[in-house]
Amino acid sequence: MRKNSAIYFLCMILLTSNSMAAEAPGELFEPSSSLSCGVPDPVFSGATVDASSSALDAVRAEIFGTSPADCGFNTSNPSADYDPTTRYTIEVVVHILMDDACVQGAVSDALVLSQIEILNEDFLAQPGTNGAPGADSQIAFVLAQEDPQGNPTSGITRHCNTTWYNDGGDYFETLAWDPNRYINIYTGTAAGARGYVPFLPAQSNAMIGDNSDRVVVNQLAFGRNGPFPPHDQGRTLTHEVGHFLGLFHPYFGGCGLANPPDCYSTGDLLCDTPPDAMSHNECPVGATSCGGVTVPIENYMELTDDLCMTGFTLEQVRRMRCTLEHYRPDLIQPTLTSIFENGFEDGNVDAWSSSVP
């Protein structure tokens, strides 16, 4: 998706242009409400994906007994069918974009490894980590060990191109590994944002599997103990992968309605994230919103400081797993492709389920 054809969904948290030009940490601030959580306009090129009309829906329903509408763009049904009873492991490739001199934007292998560790700490709610209080999604992440051509890889690529580093030039058309199989993560200036994704999977015009299907993170907010406190503990990527897997911000759509079933079709479409009128920065403990409801400052889908964030809710976990099963099934290792090719008799389904690591 070209930047001049749509407003990114993500609530772009802009860095000051002066600080980015100097490669020095600047102050993060929330943009105007006209940009916050802006739904992209419908000017897209290429094929579109509408899971509600997919020919594979019947197959997925046979396998999972559920529907893509359970994690749609306007409604959620985070039922116990999506409880994390098996682990879904996802391969990622990190594309490090640097300037022409290969200086600005440089990211070490160690920093990449620390970021993958953080993703797993957060999504698996690992004991003894900042993510321990959250719900365990049983979604795990590994750096790719094999590239699309079947060659061994570290799962990290590096490219020296100032235009690409500044988030221009449609770099993803050249660099993307099959977005159906890998999460393509790009580090660079992120066009002055802390991070973004171009769309949510359930949007009717979502270009799932297109080379533009990606996660972008500013290298200043990437990895553990990076150069940009208080956003230096890797939670920016946790937040953006949450979007990639179908989550809205808690404050999307304002306060919404607090009681079931209304809270599954208003606000962020979930009932166990409290109603929230606006985004929050820093770590405003005890802040309230929407008539006295405590703000979910600890939620990864808020915009608070990295060490303020401690988890996803159970319904967020269920919505992400629903998104994987219905909108991004080929990310799951092993993929659903073999089931679709070999049929979905009980034996095949059982074999697939039991083989998920």
Solvent accessible surface area in square Angstrom, and as a share of the most:
residue,aa,sasa,rsa
1,M,15,0.07
2,R,141,0.52
3,K,86,0.37
4,N,143,0.73
5,S,21,0.14
6,A,11,0.08
7,I,76,0.39
8,Y,9,0.04
9,F,0,0.00
10,L,1,0.00
11,C,1,0.00
12,M,31,0.14
13,I,5,0.02
14,L,48,0.24
15,L,11,0.05
16,T,52,0.30
17,S,90,0.58
18,N,127,0.65
19,S,16,0.10
20,M,19,0.08
21,A,81,0.63
22,A,71,0.55
23,E,42,0.19
24,A,44,0.34
25,P,74,0.46
26,G,20,0.19
27,E,133,0.59
28,L,25,0.12
29,F,87,0.36
30,E,58,0.26
31,P,13,0.08
32,S,67,0.43
33,S,103,0.67
34,S,85,0.55
35,L,70,0.35
36,S,21,0.14
37,C,14,0.08
38,G,13,0.13
39,V,75,0.43
40,P,7,0.05
41,D,60,0.31
42,P,111,0.70
43,V,93,0.54
44,F,38,0.16
45,S,81,0.52
46,G,62,0.59
47,A,88,0.68
48,T,82,0.48
49,V,51,0.30
50,D,64,0.33
51,A,5,0.04
52,S,86,0.56
53,S,88,0.57
54,S,35,0.22
55,A,98,0.76
56,L,66,0.33
57,D,27,0.14
58,A,75,0.58
59,V,27,0.15
60,R,20,0.07
61,A,43,0.33
62,E,105,0.47
63,I,22,0.11
64,F,38,0.16
65,G,59,0.57
66,T,14,0.08
67,S,44,0.29
68,P,12,0.08
69,A,62,0.48
70,D,16,0.08
71,C,0,0.00
72,G,10,0.10
73,F,46,0.19
74,N,108,0.55
75,T,62,0.36
76,S,8,0.05
77,N,76,0.39
78,P,9,0.06
79,S,33,0.22
80,A,64,0.50
81,D,96,0.50
82,Y,1,0.00
83,D,42,0.22
84,P,34,0.22
85,T,117,0.68
86,T,45,0.26
87,R,86,0.31
88,Y,7,0.03
89,T,16,0.09
90,I,0,0.00
91,E,20,0.09
92,V,0,0.00
93,V,0,0.00
94,V,1,0.00
95,H,1,0.00
96,I,0,0.00
97,L,4,0.02
98,M,11,0.05
99,D,20,0.11
100,D,101,0.52
101,A,70,0.54
102,C,60,0.36
103,V,103,0.59
104,Q,65,0.29
105,G,5,0.05
106,A,64,0.49
107,V,8,0.04
108,S,62,0.40
109,D,69,0.36
110,A,71,0.55
111,L,39,0.19
112,V,0,0.00
113,L,95,0.47
114,S,17,0.11
115,Q,0,0.00
116,I,15,0.07
117,E,95,0.42
118,I,0,0.00
119,L,0,0.00
120,N,25,0.13
121,E,22,0.10
122,D,1,0.00
123,F,0,0.00
124,L,16,0.08
125,A,13,0.10
126,Q,61,0.27
127,P,122,0.77
128,G,87,0.83
129,T,36,0.21
130,N,44,0.22
131,G,0,0.00
132,A,40,0.31
133,P,99,0.62
134,G,17,0.16
135,A,24,0.19
136,D,52,0.27
137,S,0,0.00
138,Q,36,0.16
139,I,0,0.00
140,A,8,0.07
141,F,2,0.01
142,V,64,0.37
143,L,23,0.12
144,A,1,0.01
145,Q,143,0.63
146,E,78,0.35
147,D,20,0.11
148,P,52,0.33
149,Q,140,0.62
150,G,39,0.38
151,N,77,0.39
152,P,125,0.79
153,T,37,0.22
154,S,69,0.44
155,G,0,0.00
156,I,20,0.10
157,T,25,0.15
158,R,103,0.38
159,H,47,0.21
160,C,51,0.31
161,N,47,0.24
162,T,49,0.29
163,T,75,0.44
164,W,44,0.15
165,Y,6,0.02
166,N,75,0.39
167,D,7,0.04
168,G,18,0.17
169,G,54,0.52
170,D,37,0.19
171,Y,1,0.01
172,F,8,0.03
173,E,95,0.43
174,T,97,0.56
175,L,17,0.08
176,A,22,0.17
177,W,36,0.13
178,D,65,0.33
179,P,9,0.05
180,N,64,0.33
181,R,69,0.25
182,Y,1,0.00
183,I,0,0.00
184,N,0,0.00
185,I,0,0.00
186,Y,0,0.00
187,T,1,0.00
188,G,3,0.02
189,T,9,0.05
190,A,1,0.01
191,A,37,0.28
192,G,14,0.13
193,A,0,0.00
194,R,10,0.04
195,G,0,0.00
196,Y,0,0.00
197,V,1,0.00
198,P,2,0.01
199,F,3,0.01
200,L,1,0.00
201,P,2,0.01
202,A,17,0.13
203,Q,7,0.03
204,S,82,0.53
205,N,28,0.14
206,A,0,0.00
207,M,8,0.03
208,I,26,0.13
209,G,20,0.19
210,D,45,0.23
211,N,49,0.25
212,S,1,0.00
213,D,3,0.01
214,R,3,0.01
215,V,0,0.00
216,V,3,0.02
217,V,0,0.00
218,N,0,0.00
219,Q,13,0.06
220,L,9,0.04
221,A,2,0.01
222,F,1,0.00
223,G,0,0.00
224,R,72,0.26
225,N,109,0.56
226,G,16,0.15
227,P,66,0.41
228,F,7,0.03
229,P,90,0.57
230,P,66,0.41
231,H,11,0.05
232,D,22,0.11
233,Q,25,0.11
234,G,0,0.00
235,R,5,0.02
236,T,6,0.04
237,L,0,0.00
238,T,0,0.00
239,H,8,0.04
240,E,2,0.01
241,V,1,0.00
242,G,0,0.00
243,H,0,0.00
244,F,4,0.02
245,L,0,0.00
246,G,2,0.02
247,L,1,0.00
248,F,4,0.02
249,H,0,0.00
250,P,3,0.02
251,Y,15,0.06
252,F,39,0.16
253,G,67,0.65
254,G,22,0.21
255,C,50,0.30
256,G,34,0.32
257,L,98,0.49
258,A,59,0.46
259,N,105,0.54
260,P,91,0.57
261,P,104,0.65
262,D,66,0.34
263,C,6,0.04
264,Y,51,0.19
265,S,59,0.38
266,T,41,0.24
267,G,15,0.15
268,D,9,0.04
269,L,7,0.04
270,L,8,0.04
271,C,31,0.19
272,D,58,0.30
273,T,6,0.04
274,P,42,0.27
275,P,27,0.17
276,D,0,0.00
277,A,44,0.34
278,M,124,0.55
279,S,9,0.06
280,H,26,0.11
281,N,64,0.33
282,E,126,0.57
283,C,53,0.32
284,P,43,0.27
285,V,126,0.72
286,G,55,0.53
287,A,28,0.22
288,T,81,0.47
289,S,14,0.09
290,C,36,0.21
291,G,88,0.85
292,G,53,0.51
293,V,50,0.28
294,T,83,0.48
295,V,3,0.02
296,P,4,0.03
297,I,18,0.09
298,E,78,0.35
299,N,3,0.01
300,Y,0,0.00
301,M,0,0.00
302,E,0,0.00
303,L,1,0.01
304,T,0,0.00
305,D,28,0.14
306,D,1,0.01
307,L,120,0.60
308,C,13,0.08
309,M,4,0.02
310,T,31,0.18
311,G,6,0.06
312,F,7,0.03
313,T,30,0.17
314,L,76,0.38
315,E,19,0.09
316,Q,1,0.00
317,V,0,0.00
318,R,39,0.14
319,R,1,0.00
320,M,0,0.00
321,R,4,0.01
322,C,1,0.01
323,T,2,0.01
324,L,0,0.00
325,E,8,0.04
326,H,0,0.00
327,Y,23,0.09
328,R,8,0.03
329,P,8,0.05
330,D,41,0.21
331,L,1,0.01
332,I,0,0.00
333,Q,42,0.19
334,P,55,0.35
335,T,33,0.19
336,L,0,0.00
337,T,56,0.33
338,S,51,0.33
339,I,4,0.02
340,F,54,0.22
341,E,132,0.59
342,N,100,0.51
343,G,23,0.22
344,F,74,0.31
345,E,109,0.49
346,D,113,0.58
347,G,51,0.49
348,N,51,0.26
349,V,23,0.13
350,D,90,0.47
351,A,61,0.47
352,W,18,0.06
353,S,40,0.26
354,S,96,0.62
355,S,62,0.40
356,V,15,0.08
357,P,94,0.59
